[in-house]
Amino acid sequence: MGWVALGLGAVLVVALLYWQLIIAEGAYLGRRVVTLLYDWSARVYDRIKQFDPGYEQWFLGLPLSRALALVPDPLILDVATGTGRLARTLFRQQGFHGRLIGLDLSRRMLREAVKATEPWADRIIYLWRSAGRLPFPDDTFDAVSCLEALEFMPSAEQVLFEMLRVLRPGGLLMTTNRIGKDARLLPGRAYSEQAFEGLLRATGFEMVRTQPWQEDYDLIWARKAGVGEPVGLRRLEDILRCPGCGERLYRETDSLVCAQDAHRYPIAADGVIEMQ
Ligand SMILES: C[S@@+](CC[C@H](N)C(=O)[O-])C[C@H]1O[C@@H](n2cnc3c(N)ncnc32)[C@H](O)[C@@H]1O
């Protein structure tokens, strides 16, 4: 009897760990665990995901560049950019002449992103930072994306609100909602199609459209309500703000410095701006 109970206990512990660490990727255990898991897996992430360039172009690069075709040099923010997946497909589109800022919680994922997007380095800036409060003023970007990541964040609502805030009126949102069999194991983190669309509308988005995409994810397109002029290219110093006080930053050789409290945010050797 003792051995049976021990065996059952061990199975339960393994199942619990599998659920929390593999399926939920640390989402219920706090930001540190999520960061740790992505830092650990950064070097093998692309090998695990096996992105197919044709598929990436068809579902992400092409529709996004076409949706922005009338905006000269659009400015895009990719929240939870990972290893630079969106940048890789977007910058391959011939008609795309914009710039991208990629933000992520995992420094090692960003290191991989820098390597993978080296051919377009002069058009991309990477920020090491959590998505909870985005260090940009209102109405900054022509488009904001967040792929396969909202369910790992403590509050999808807060991040959606932040993405809405930094989008210009009429700006485009491209994001994902977790579906499939594992979605049932992510209570409070995955939504029904109706609930997610409702959440986006309640946040301030309109023209919400859900597109079937992968076994585990729907792709969602929406626009920020209102009409605004395209934003286009702007100097980093004009759009990046101190995460501490919201004040402007000025550039020194290897850092950005807050104009108010002189807090320094290093620019690492690989170019990543470290705001964590
Ligand atoms: C499944 S990966 C997706 C990466 C990329 N968007 C893609 O589609 O390949 C999830 C990413 O979300 C990032 N992430 C998780 N929580 C985050 C947060 N609170 N703020 C910023 N990034 C976060 C992780 O570090 C990881 O790079």
The ligand as a Gaussian input file, in Angstrom:
#p B3LYP/6-31G(d) Opt

LIG

0 1
 C        6.345000      31.616000     -27.099000
 S        7.486000      32.953000     -27.081000
 C        6.923000      33.883000     -28.483000
 C        8.021000      34.707000     -29.078000
 C        7.679000      35.343000     -30.433000
 N        6.627000      36.321000     -30.308000
 C        7.295000      34.263000     -31.408000
 O        6.137000      34.239000     -31.850000
 O        8.161000      33.433000     -31.717000
 C        6.936000      33.924000     -25.714000
 C        7.850000      35.136000     -25.463000
 O        7.196000      35.992000     -24.546000
 C        8.183000      36.568000     -23.713000
 N        7.494000      37.073000     -22.519000
 C        6.812000      36.381000     -21.588000
 N        6.305000      37.208000     -20.655000
 C        6.675000      38.464000     -21.023000
 C        6.462000      39.759000     -20.469000
 N        5.747000      39.929000     -19.338000
 N        6.998000      40.826000     -21.100000
 C        7.716000      40.673000     -22.243000
 N        7.962000      39.478000     -22.805000
 C        7.448000      38.384000     -22.212000
 C        9.132000      35.406000     -23.440000
 O       10.375000      35.833000     -22.957000
 C        9.199000      34.776000     -24.841000
 O       10.239000      35.327000     -25.604000

